[in-house]
Amino acid sequence: MKNPFQSKTVGPARFPRGSYTLSSAGNIVVSTLPGSFPRDRMLAIGKTVLSALSTAREMGTPFTELAAEYAGLEIRARDLAGGAIIFITPQEY
């Protein structure tokens, strides 16, 4: 009989990898990120990206791509006519 209190071997957590697309209204259109990646985090990152892209356009210096590092993740975003595509990958050390 197996001991129910015996611990199982657990490997290290893997950082997510994937991308998602936002509409100009900030809604998630499509995502390839795992379902375990929090939707509220996707929306928060997206809101920041859309705001930065919009501000750059208003100032007359539009970005073609943004890059940031956040909590062990590399975040890259590209403008899509008011929306954005955001790529999430683990940071390489």
C-alpha positions in Angstrom: 0.0 0.0 0.0 1.3 3.4 -1.0 1.9 6.0 1.7 -0.4 9.0 0.9 1.9 11.4 2.8 5.0 10.4 0.8 6.1 13.4 -1.3 6.3 13.2 -5.0 9.3 14.5 -6.9 8.5 17.8 -8.4 10.8 19.4 -11.0 11.5 23.1 -11.3 8.7 25.4 -12.5 9.0 26.3 -16.2 8.4 29.8 -17.3 5.8 30.3 -19.9 6.5 30.9 -23.5 4.1 32.1 -26.1 2.4 35.2 -27.5 -0.9 36.9 -27.6 -2.6 39.6 -29.6 -4.6 42.5 -28.3 -7.2 44.6 -30.1 -6.9 48.4 -29.9 -9.6 48.2 -27.1 -7.2 46.1 -25.0 -9.1 42.8 -25.5 -7.2 39.5 -25.9 -7.9 38.3 -29.5 -5.8 35.1 -29.5 -3.2 33.6 -27.3 -0.6 30.7 -27.5 0.4 31.1 -23.8 -0.4 28.2 -21.5 -3.7 28.3 -19.7 -1.8 28.6 -16.4 -0.5 32.1 -17.3 -2.8 34.5 -15.5 -5.2 36.4 -17.7 -5.1 39.4 -15.5 -1.3 39.5 -15.9 -1.7 39.4 -19.7 -4.2 42.3 -19.5 -2.0 44.3 -17.2 1.1 43.9 -19.5 -1.1 44.6 -22.5 -2.5 47.8 -21.0 1.0 49.1 -20.3 2.2 48.2 -23.9 -0.8 49.8 -25.6 -0.4 52.9 -23.5 3.3 53.2 -24.3 2.6 52.7 -28.1 -0.2 55.2 -28.0 1.9 57.8 -26.2 4.8 57.3 -28.6 2.4 57.9 -31.6 1.0 61.0 -30.0 4.5 62.4 -29.5 5.4 61.7 -33.1 7.9 59.0 -32.4 6.1 55.8 -33.0 7.8 52.6 -31.8 8.0 49.5 -34.0 8.9 47.3 -31.1 9.1 47.5 -27.3 11.3 45.2 -25.2 11.2 44.8 -21.4 12.3 42.3 -18.7 9.9 41.5 -16.0 9.9 38.9 -13.3 12.2 36.4 -15.2 10.4 37.0 -18.5 11.4 38.8 -21.6 8.5 40.8 -23.1 8.6 42.0 -26.7 5.7 43.8 -28.3 4.9 45.1 -31.8 2.4 47.6 -32.8 -0.5 46.3 -34.9 -2.5 49.4 -36.1 -3.6 50.4 -32.5 -3.5 46.9 -31.1 -0.4 44.8 -30.4 1.2 41.4 -30.5 3.1 40.5 -27.4 5.7 37.8 -27.1 6.6 36.3 -23.7 9.7 34.2 -23.3 11.9 33.2 -20.3 14.9 35.4 -19.8 18.2 34.0 -21.0 21.0 34.4 -18.4 
